[in-house]
Amino acid sequence: MKAFGNLCKTLRKNGYTLGEIVQITGRPKTSVYFHINKMFKTKKLRLKLREIKIRGIRGKGPVKGKSILGRHYTDFKDWTPAYVNLFAHVVFDGSIRNIGILYHNRSPALLRNFVSRMKGIYNFDPKIYKKNDGVICLAYHNVELAPFFKDKISQLFAIITNSGRNLQKEFLSAFFDDEGSVDFRRLRHIRRIRGYQHDNSILMIVQKLLKNFSIDSKVDTRFHEIIISRRENIKKFAQEINFSKGLRVNGKRSNSIWKKDLEKRKILANLLASYQ
Protein backbone atom coordinates (compact mmCIF):
# COMPACT_ATOMS: atom_id res chain seq x y z
CA MET A 1 0.00 0.00 0.00
CA LYS A 2 2.87 2.37 0.84
CA ALA A 3 4.55 1.64 -2.48
CA PHE A 4 1.28 2.38 -4.29
CA GLY A 5 0.87 5.66 -2.40
CA ASN A 6 4.41 6.72 -3.21
CA LEU A 7 3.87 5.91 -6.89
CA CYS A 8 0.72 8.03 -7.00
CA LYS A 9 2.53 10.97 -5.38
CA THR A 10 5.51 10.67 -7.74
CA LEU A 11 3.28 10.65 -10.79
CA ARG A 12 1.38 13.62 -9.45
CA LYS A 13 4.59 15.60 -8.91
CA ASN A 14 5.52 14.87 -12.51
CA GLY A 15 2.32 16.49 -13.76
CA TYR A 16 -0.02 13.54 -14.27
CA THR A 17 -3.75 14.06 -13.82
CA LEU A 18 -6.01 11.91 -11.67
CA GLY A 19 -7.37 10.13 -14.72
CA GLU A 20 -3.90 9.43 -16.09
CA ILE A 21 -2.71 8.00 -12.76
CA VAL A 22 -5.78 5.74 -12.59
CA GLN A 23 -5.01 4.49 -16.10
CA ILE A 24 -1.31 3.87 -15.28
CA THR A 25 -1.86 2.10 -11.96
CA GLY A 26 -5.04 0.27 -12.86
CA ARG A 27 -6.46 1.11 -9.43
CA PRO A 28 -9.83 2.71 -8.57
CA LYS A 29 -10.14 6.48 -8.76
CA THR A 30 -11.07 6.74 -5.08
CA SER A 31 -7.86 4.91 -4.06
CA VAL A 32 -5.67 7.21 -6.15
CA TYR A 33 -7.50 10.32 -4.98
CA PHE A 34 -6.88 9.36 -1.31
CA HIS A 35 -3.13 9.70 -1.83
CA ILE A 36 -3.00 12.84 -3.99
CA ASN A 37 -5.98 15.05 -3.00
CA LYS A 38 -3.94 17.21 -0.60
CA MET A 39 -0.93 17.63 -2.88
CA PHE A 40 -0.08 21.02 -4.36
CA LYS A 41 -0.77 21.27 -8.09
CA THR A 42 2.35 22.24 -10.01
CA LYS A 43 2.25 24.93 -12.66
CA LYS A 44 2.68 22.26 -15.32
CA LEU A 45 -0.31 20.34 -13.97
CA ARG A 46 -2.53 23.46 -13.70
CA LEU A 47 -1.83 24.35 -17.34
CA LYS A 48 -2.58 20.78 -18.35
CA LEU A 49 -5.90 20.74 -16.48
CA ARG A 50 -6.83 24.10 -18.00
CA GLU A 51 -6.20 22.81 -21.52
CA ILE A 52 -8.32 19.73 -20.84
CA LYS A 53 -11.16 21.96 -19.61
CA ILE A 54 -10.94 24.20 -22.69
CA ARG A 55 -11.07 21.19 -25.01
CA GLY A 56 -14.12 19.94 -23.15
CA ILE A 57 -15.91 23.27 -23.51
CA ARG A 58 -15.11 23.41 -27.22
CA GLY A 59 -16.44 19.92 -27.70
CA LYS A 60 -19.65 20.44 -25.77
CA GLY A 61 -20.32 24.13 -26.25
CA PRO A 62 -23.00 25.63 -28.51
CA VAL A 63 -22.49 25.61 -32.25
CA LYS A 64 -23.39 28.88 -33.97
CA GLY A 65 -26.82 28.66 -35.53
CA LYS A 66 -27.71 25.44 -33.70
CA SER A 67 -30.11 24.97 -30.81
CA ILE A 68 -28.32 24.62 -27.46
CA LEU A 69 -31.14 22.38 -26.22
CA GLY A 70 -31.10 20.24 -29.36
CA ARG A 71 -34.59 21.36 -30.39
CA HIS A 72 -35.17 21.26 -34.13
CA TYR A 73 -37.97 22.21 -36.50
CA THR A 74 -39.61 19.89 -39.02
CA ASP A 75 -39.10 21.01 -42.61
CA PHE A 76 -41.66 20.51 -45.36
CA LYS A 77 -41.70 20.56 -49.16
CA ASP A 78 -45.35 21.04 -50.06
CA TRP A 79 -47.34 24.05 -48.91
CA THR A 80 -50.60 23.31 -47.11
CA PRO A 81 -53.28 25.77 -45.93
CA ALA A 82 -51.98 25.41 -42.36
CA TYR A 83 -48.42 26.30 -43.37
CA VAL A 84 -49.57 29.29 -45.43
CA ASN A 85 -51.64 30.54 -42.50
CA LEU A 86 -48.76 30.21 -40.04
CA PHE A 87 -46.08 31.92 -42.11
CA ALA A 88 -48.46 34.67 -43.24
CA HIS A 89 -49.24 35.48 -39.60
CA VAL A 90 -45.51 35.88 -38.97
CA VAL A 91 -45.38 38.35 -41.86
CA PHE A 92 -48.30 40.44 -40.62
CA ASP A 93 -48.24 40.39 -36.81
CA GLY A 94 -45.01 38.57 -36.15
CA SER A 95 -41.31 39.21 -36.35
CA ILE A 96 -38.16 37.24 -37.00
CA ARG A 97 -35.24 37.80 -34.64
CA ASN A 98 -31.88 36.10 -34.40
CA ILE A 99 -33.14 34.50 -31.19
CA GLY A 100 -36.21 33.05 -32.90
CA ILE A 101 -39.82 33.83 -33.84
CA LEU A 102 -42.25 36.24 -32.15
CA TYR A 103 -46.00 36.68 -32.67
CA HIS A 104 -47.89 39.61 -31.14
CA ASN A 105 -51.65 39.76 -30.68
CA ARG A 106 -54.33 40.33 -28.07
CA SER A 107 -56.91 37.96 -29.54
CA PRO A 108 -57.13 34.62 -27.68
CA ALA A 109 -58.52 33.05 -30.87
CA LEU A 110 -55.54 34.12 -32.99
CA LEU A 111 -53.02 33.24 -30.28
CA ARG A 112 -54.47 29.73 -29.98
CA ASN A 113 -54.45 29.41 -33.75
CA PHE A 114 -50.78 30.37 -33.95
CA VAL A 115 -49.71 27.94 -31.23
CA SER A 116 -51.66 25.16 -32.92
CA ARG A 117 -50.16 25.86 -36.36
CA MET A 118 -46.67 26.16 -34.90
CA LYS A 119 -46.93 22.66 -33.41
CA GLY A 120 -46.89 21.34 -36.99
CA ILE A 121 -43.27 22.33 -37.48
CA TYR A 122 -41.91 23.03 -34.00
CA ASN A 123 -43.43 20.90 -31.25
CA PHE A 124 -42.37 23.02 -28.27
CA ASP A 125 -44.30 25.55 -26.21
CA PRO A 126 -43.52 29.27 -26.51
CA LYS A 127 -42.55 31.69 -23.79
CA ILE A 128 -45.50 34.01 -23.14
CA TYR A 129 -45.06 37.69 -22.35
CA LYS A 130 -47.81 40.20 -21.63
CA LYS A 131 -47.25 43.85 -22.52
CA ASN A 132 -48.71 46.81 -20.64
CA ASP A 133 -51.25 47.44 -23.41
CA GLY A 134 -52.62 43.91 -23.11
CA VAL A 135 -50.93 42.53 -26.21
CA ILE A 136 -49.55 39.03 -25.76
CA CYS A 137 -46.21 38.03 -27.26
CA LEU A 138 -45.58 34.38 -28.10
CA ALA A 139 -41.81 33.87 -28.24
CA TYR A 140 -40.17 30.78 -29.72
CA HIS A 141 -36.52 31.13 -28.71
CA ASN A 142 -34.45 29.04 -31.09
CA VAL A 143 -31.71 30.36 -33.38
CA GLU A 144 -32.51 27.64 -35.93
CA LEU A 145 -35.97 29.09 -36.60
CA ALA A 146 -34.87 32.50 -37.94
CA PRO A 147 -33.16 31.37 -41.18
CA PHE A 148 -35.81 28.69 -41.69
CA PHE A 149 -38.68 31.19 -41.47
CA LYS A 150 -36.92 33.75 -43.65
CA ASP A 151 -36.42 31.14 -46.36
CA LYS A 152 -39.99 29.86 -46.17
CA ILE A 153 -41.51 33.34 -46.24
CA SER A 154 -39.52 34.11 -49.40
CA GLN A 155 -40.88 30.91 -50.90
CA LEU A 156 -44.41 31.85 -49.85
CA PHE A 157 -44.32 35.19 -51.65
CA ALA A 158 -42.87 33.48 -54.72
CA ILE A 159 -45.68 30.92 -55.01
CA ILE A 160 -48.80 32.45 -53.48
CA THR A 161 -50.17 34.34 -56.51
CA ASN A 162 -49.97 31.18 -58.64
CA SER A 163 -51.09 28.72 -55.98
CA GLY A 164 -54.48 27.10 -55.46
CA ARG A 165 -57.45 29.02 -54.10
CA ASN A 166 -57.31 27.12 -50.81
CA LEU A 167 -53.80 28.45 -50.15
CA GLN A 168 -54.67 31.96 -51.31
CA LYS A 169 -57.69 31.96 -49.01
CA GLU A 170 -55.48 31.18 -45.98
CA PHE A 171 -53.10 33.98 -46.91
CA LEU A 172 -55.97 36.46 -47.15
CA SER A 173 -57.53 35.17 -43.96
CA ALA A 174 -54.29 35.71 -42.04
CA PHE A 175 -53.93 39.20 -43.52
CA PHE A 176 -57.41 40.41 -42.61
CA ASP A 177 -57.37 38.71 -39.20
CA ASP A 178 -54.14 40.51 -38.29
CA GLU A 179 -54.47 43.76 -40.25
CA GLY A 180 -58.14 44.10 -41.10
CA SER A 181 -61.12 45.93 -39.67
CA VAL A 182 -64.80 46.50 -40.43
CA ASP A 183 -65.65 50.17 -40.90
CA PHE A 184 -69.41 50.34 -40.42
CA ARG A 185 -70.98 53.70 -39.59
CA ARG A 186 -74.58 53.49 -40.70
CA LEU A 187 -75.61 57.09 -40.09
CA ARG A 188 -72.74 58.29 -42.26
CA HIS A 189 -73.43 55.60 -44.88
CA ILE A 190 -69.93 54.16 -44.46
CA ARG A 191 -69.65 50.45 -45.15
CA ARG A 192 -66.24 49.00 -45.95
CA ILE A 193 -63.52 46.57 -44.96
CA ARG A 194 -60.03 47.94 -44.49
CA GLY A 195 -56.62 46.36 -44.17
CA TYR A 196 -53.38 48.10 -43.20
CA GLN A 197 -49.84 47.18 -44.15
CA HIS A 198 -46.75 49.43 -44.30
CA ASP A 199 -45.37 47.45 -47.24
CA ASN A 200 -47.39 48.54 -50.27
CA SER A 201 -46.08 45.65 -52.35
CA ILE A 202 -47.89 43.28 -49.99
CA LEU A 203 -51.08 45.27 -50.43
CA MET A 204 -50.74 44.79 -54.18
CA ILE A 205 -50.45 41.04 -53.67
CA VAL A 206 -53.55 41.07 -51.44
CA GLN A 207 -55.43 43.02 -54.08
CA LYS A 208 -54.48 40.51 -56.76
CA LEU A 209 -55.53 37.58 -54.59
CA LEU A 210 -58.87 39.21 -53.79
CA LYS A 211 -59.46 39.62 -57.51
CA ASN A 212 -59.09 35.85 -57.88
CA PHE A 213 -62.18 35.59 -55.63
CA SER A 214 -64.02 38.20 -57.73
CA ILE A 215 -63.57 40.83 -55.01
CA ASP A 216 -62.64 44.30 -56.23
CA SER A 217 -60.60 46.53 -53.94
CA LYS A 218 -58.63 49.76 -53.89
CA VAL A 219 -55.07 50.23 -52.62
CA ASP A 220 -54.21 53.58 -51.08
CA THR A 221 -50.41 53.71 -51.14
CA ARG A 222 -50.33 57.03 -49.29
CA PHE A 223 -52.08 55.67 -46.20
CA HIS A 224 -50.88 52.09 -46.73
CA GLU A 225 -54.28 50.46 -46.76
CA ILE A 226 -56.52 48.35 -48.93
CA ILE A 227 -60.26 49.06 -49.01
CA ILE A 228 -63.14 46.81 -49.99
CA SER A 229 -66.39 48.70 -50.57
CA ARG A 230 -69.75 48.22 -52.37
CA ARG A 231 -72.24 45.60 -51.37
CA GLU A 232 -71.31 42.90 -53.89
CA ASN A 233 -67.62 42.98 -52.93
CA ILE A 234 -68.27 42.97 -49.18
CA LYS A 235 -70.78 40.15 -49.55
CA LYS A 236 -68.29 38.13 -51.57
CA PHE A 237 -65.63 38.76 -48.92
CA ALA A 238 -67.97 37.49 -46.20
CA GLN A 239 -68.70 34.37 -48.21
CA GLU A 240 -65.17 33.55 -49.36
CA ILE A 241 -62.80 34.94 -46.70
CA ASN A 242 -64.45 36.54 -43.67
CA PHE A 243 -62.81 36.91 -40.26
CA SER A 244 -61.95 33.97 -38.01
CA LYS A 245 -64.51 32.86 -35.45
CA GLY A 246 -63.90 34.35 -32.03
CA LEU A 247 -61.95 37.32 -33.37
CA ARG A 248 -63.21 40.46 -31.63
CA VAL A 249 -62.61 44.20 -31.79
CA ASN A 250 -61.02 45.85 -28.78
CA GLY A 251 -63.89 47.80 -27.26
CA LYS A 252 -61.62 49.36 -24.64
CA ARG A 253 -59.68 51.41 -27.18
CA SER A 254 -60.19 55.16 -26.78
CA ASN A 255 -61.26 55.50 -30.43
CA SER A 256 -63.59 52.49 -30.42
CA ILE A 257 -66.99 53.30 -31.90
CA TRP A 258 -68.53 50.14 -30.41
CA LYS A 259 -67.35 50.52 -26.79
CA LYS A 260 -67.57 46.77 -26.34
CA ASP A 261 -65.77 43.66 -27.62
CA LEU A 262 -67.89 42.62 -30.56
CA GLU A 263 -67.00 39.74 -32.87
CA LYS A 264 -65.84 41.01 -36.26
CA ARG A 265 -67.93 38.43 -38.08
CA LYS A 266 -71.01 39.79 -36.30
CA ILE A 267 -70.18 43.39 -37.23
CA LEU A 268 -69.71 42.31 -40.84
CA ALA A 269 -73.05 40.49 -40.78
CA ASN A 270 -74.75 43.59 -39.38
CA LEU A 271 -73.14 45.69 -42.10
CA LEU A 272 -74.55 43.45 -44.83
CA ALA A 273 -77.97 43.32 -43.17
CA SER A 274 -78.08 47.13 -43.17
CA TYR A 275 -78.34 47.14 -46.97
CA GLN A 276 -81.79 45.54 -46.79
N, C-alpha and C positions, 0 to 999 in steps of 0.2 A: 504493500500500500504506500509506503514511504517513497519507494522508487517511482511509483506511478505519479505521486504528488510532485516529486522533483522534476519529472519529465514534463508535466503540464506547465509548471512554473518556468522551466527553461524555454519551452516553446513560446510561452506568452511573452517572455522577455525579448525573444527574437522576432516579435511582431506578428505572431499567428493569431487568428481570430478564434473565438469559441468553436465555431463550426468546423474550422480547419483542424483544431486539436482533437475534436471528437472523431473526425474522419481518420486522422493519423493513428490515434490510440485505439480506436474501435470500442471505446467505452461510452456509457450513457452520458448525455449532456449534463444531467444533474451532478454526476460524479466529477466531471471536469470542472464545472462551475464552482463546486465546493472548494477547489484548490486555487482558483484564480480570481474569484470575484472581488477580493480586496486588494489585488495588485494594481499598481499605478500603470495607466496606459501610456506607453511611449509615444513620442511624436509620430514615429513611423506607423504605429498601430492606429492612432487617431486619424491620420490621413487615409489609411487603408479603409477604415470603417466609414469615413465620410464618402469615399469614392463608391463603396458598395451601396450606400444609401442613395446617392445620386443616380446610380444605374437603376436602382429599384423604382425611384420616382419616374424616371424617363420611361421605364417599361410599363408602368401602371397608370401614368398620368393621362389626362385628357388629350385626345387628338383633335386638332383644330377642325371644326365643322362636324364633329361627331358627338352624339349624345353621351354625356358623362354617365348617365344611368342606364345606358344601353337600350333606350327606348327608340323604336324606329317606326316610321310611317309605312303604310301599304300603298305601293304605286298601282296605277291602273293604266290601261291602254285605251279602252273605249269609254267615251263620255256617256253618262246616264243622267236622267233628270236630277237625281240627288246630288251628283257631283257638280253639275252646272249651278244648282241652287247654292251649294256651299261656297264655291269659289266666287260666285257673283256677290254673295253677302260680304265676303272679305274685301272685294273691290269697293262696295258702296258704304258699308258701315264698319269696316274692319281696317286693319293696318298690318303691314309686314315689318317686323323688326329683326335685327340680327339675333335677338334672344328667342324669337318665335313669332306666333300669330296672336293678334288681339282682335276681339270683336266687341263693339260698344253698342248697347241698346238698353232701353228701359222696359221694353215689352216682354213680359214673361213668355208669351207665345213664341216670339222670335228667338229668344234666348234658348228656350227648350228645343226649338227647331235646329238651331246651330249646333248645340251639343249632340243632338241625335245624328245629324249629318256628319259631324266630325268623327263620330265613332266608326264610321265606315272606312276611314283611312288612318285614324290615330286613336287607338282604343285606350286612352288615358284621360282622366278627368282634368278639367282646367282649374287654375287658381281663379278665385272670384273676388273682384274688388268692387266696392260701391263708392261712387263719387258723391260729392256734396249735393249735386243737382239731381241725384236719384238714378243716374245712368249706371248700369252695371257693365263692368268690363270682364269678359272671359279671356283669360290669358293662358295660352299653351306655350310654356317655356321649353323650347327645344331648338337648338341651333340648326338641326337638320331640316326643320320645317320651312325656314325662310327661302332657301334656294328652290326647294320643291314647289312651294306655292307661287313664287315668281315665274317659274317655268310653266306651270300649269295655267296660270292666268294669261300668259302670253299665248298659249295654245288656244285657250277659250276664246279670246278675241279674234284669233285667226280663223276659227271654224264656225262661230255662232251664227253669222249671217247666212251661211250655206248649210246649216244643220236642219234637222227635222223640227217640225212645229212643236213637238213635245219638249225639246230642249230649249227652243226659243221662248216658249211659254214660261219655263222655270227661270230663265234669265230676266224676263220682264217682271215676273212675280217678285223676284228678289229686289229688283230695282224699285218698284212702286211700294213694296213693304218697307224698305229702308228710307227711300227718298220722296215718297209720294204723299199726297194729301188730297182731301175732297174739299173743294171750295164751293160751298152751297150757302148762298145768302138770298133767300127767296124774295124778300121785299125789294132787293136791288136787282133782281132777275139775273143773278150770277150763278151759273151752274157749270162747273168744270173740274177736271182732275189735273193736278199739277205735280211735276216731279223736278227736283233740284239736283244739279250735279255741276261741280266747278269745271269739270273737263267737258268742253263742248263736243269733242269728238265722240264721247260716250253717248251724249244726247242724240247725236246723229245716228248712231247705231240703234238706239232705242226707237227712234222715229222710223227707221227702216224696218225693224222687227214688227212694230205696231202695224205698219202698212201690210205686212204679210198676213195679218189677221183682219184686214179690211178696216183698220182704224186710222183715220186721218188725225194728224197732230201738227202743232206748230212749235218750232224751236226758237226760243228767244236767247240769242247768244250774248246779249248785253247783260241780262239778268240770270243767265245760266239756268234756264228752266225749259221744260217741255210742257205744253198745254194741250189737253184734250177737251174740246168743247163740242156743242151741238148734240142733240138728243141721240141720233143714230150712232155716233161714235162712242158716246158714254155708255149707251146700252150694250154695244158690242164689247166694250171693255169689261163691263160687269159680267157678261156671258162667257167671255174667253179668258180673261185674266183675273180680275177682281183683286181684293185684298185678302190676306190669309185670315182664317177664322181666329177669333180671339184677339186680333190686333185692334187696339183702341187708341183714340186720341188722348193727349194729356190735358185733361180739363183743368189742371191746376196752373197751367201757364198763364201769365199775366195777359197775354193777347188772345186767349182762347175765347171763341165766340159761343162755345157750347157750355162752358163752366162745369162740365162733368165729363167723365171718361166714357164716351160713347164708342161703340165698335164701328170701325170705318166701313165695314160692309153694310151696316144698318144706315149710316149716313148716306151712303151711295144709293141704297134702296129708296130712302126717303126723297133723295134728289130726283130719281127717275119717276117716282110716284107723283111728284109735284107737277109733272108735265100734263097729267091727266085732268 
